Structure formats: structure tokens, C-alpha cells
Amino acid sequence: MAKTRVLVEFGMGTSLRREDYTEAAARAIRDALWHNSVNMAELFGFEKSDMIVDVEVAVQAPDRVDTSQLAKDFPYGNISFAVKHGGLDIDKPQGGKTVIANVAIAVSFDMEAV
């Protein structure tokens, strides 16, 4: 058996006022997830708990992302996170910044390649 990717989704989220990198990432995850009804497990004869979910998060301050909070947005599956430098911080004229996070969510199963 081999880890076989069957789906990739992308999302973008923001924190407009609080400069909260975790919340921007959570919004990006929800953006990616809420556009889909993932029925992959059933299509391949697996349980939803068998899903291997790899989440890549890109923000300007990766050390300020709390992945334990982000994991709460996933109702099932084996979730892993890679938080990297990316996204955007946009300075505001009156001070502060808007935080933009990007995510890529890959769903895989341990199966023979088809």
C-alpha cells in the first residue's frame, strides 16, 4: 500500500483587525473546506477516519500559528500541518496590518495507486 493523493483544495483567509495569524489560517481552511463535500472515503471504500489530511499553511509569521486550534476545523481524518513563510501582511495607513493566509489541503488514502 502507498499513500495516494486523491484531492487538493486551496483557500485564503484574513485577519483584518487583530493581526491574528491563527484566525486568518482558520478562515483559509474553512474557505477550502466549505466549498466542497468530500465523499472520497466512500468512493474508495474507506471510512472517513482513514483520510490522511496534509495541511500546508502559508503566513508571514509561521511561529504565530497555533495548529492545535486549526485541527478543530477538521471533523475527521488524520491531520498533519506544515506551517511555512508566505501569505501577505498588508500595512494599514493608520497603523497595524491586515494578515492574509493561504492554505493547501491534500487528502490521501493508504492504497494502491489507481
Buried (B, 14 or more C-beta within 10 A) or exposed (E): EEEBEBBEBEBBBBBBEEBBBBBBBBBBBBBBBEEEEBEBBEEEEBEEEBBBBBBBBBBBEBEBBBBEEBBEBBEEBEBEBEBEEBBBBEEEEEEBBBBBBBBBBBBBBEBEEE
